Amino acid sequence: MLVVMQEGATVAQTEAVIERLVEMGFTVHRSTGVRHTVLGGVGPLDDFDPAELEVLAGVKECHRIVSPYKLASRSFKPAGTIVKIGKVEIGGAKVVAMAGPCSIETEEQIETSAAIVARAGAQVIRGGAFKPRSSPYSFQGLGEAGLKLIRAAADRHGLAVVSEVMDAVQIPLLVEYSDILQVGARNMQNFNLLRELGKVRKPVLVKRGIAATLEELLLSAEYVMSGGNYEVILCERGIRTFETSTRNTMDISAIPVLKRLTHLPVVADPSHGTGKRDYVLPMAYAAVAAGADGLLVEVHPDPDHAVSDGAQTLRPEQFSEMMRQTQAIAAAIGRAA
């Protein structure tokens, strides 16, 4: 249920509507816009008549939200959500670059990586301290030691940090050292983890699962938002198809579709989307042209010797070129980079 309050509705009128919704069995989520306050009621009442709320003082209109995702729907916040981390705004006019190595390996490696991506214009450094690997014998990450290294490097270069959380028990560590908590493709439907992230008051980046529909991605975001954390960022990172020329099939069309369906920011990960270094730049350009609010790419000082995902990781000079070209593309479509 979506209740739009009149422009100038008083606090008392809004509280009265919230009280009425609660009496009817709804859980209420509030979104305050420039002109109107919107109340999203999530509840099981299928036979409810919206006219019962439209007669209340201060109510402009009331509608059912027919999509299964209520809070992530564009209807809940038509103006769009901007996720803010300090001076970084994801979902605004600027296309934000989040870049760094797949895995945090050593202090020297992450320090050099931070310097490279900051110098080229990135605002967020990515790096995994906990790595979900297909093989149990592959490098699994440095854990808390890695988080301390990336936090220190980020602070020295004025960057925010995004790193992956794999299990609910890791959330306190990620909250301490990271600015954005990433949910990887393998955990997109780890609903227990998503529920716990709903209690966190830091942004959560949810990656699309390797065989997930866009509705399933939005429902995963809904799990986080239903817990009270509305700072969710969606990430298109390619899906598994019958094609074997690339690691995944990068679904560029998902970006404009998501921008229509949801108010949440949408970023693209062409590194995992293609799995091959030579294809990352073209797909990054396509993603920006399609309306992505940001890019999540892997960059390493020496990718040929990276402990993980070296084949899809950009060299420093490639990342600098990507940043130059995305600035031109963003300007051409009326955005900044």
ABEGO torsion letter per residue (X at the ends): XBBBBBBGBBAAAAAAAAAAAAAAGBBBBBBBBAABBBBBBBBABAABBAAAAAABBGBABBBBBABABAAABAAABAAEBBBBBEABBBGBABBBBBBEBABBABAAAAAAAAAAAAAAGBABBBEBABBBBABAABBAEAEAAAAAAAAAAAAAAGBBBBBBBABAAAAAAAAAABABBBBBAAAAABAAAAAAAAABABBBBBBBBAABBAAAAAAAAAAAAAAGBABBBBBBAEBBBABAABABBBBAAAAAAAAAABABBBBBBAAAAAGBAAAAAAAAAAAAAAGBABBBBBBBABAAABABGAAABBBAAAAAAAAAAAAAAAAAAGBBX
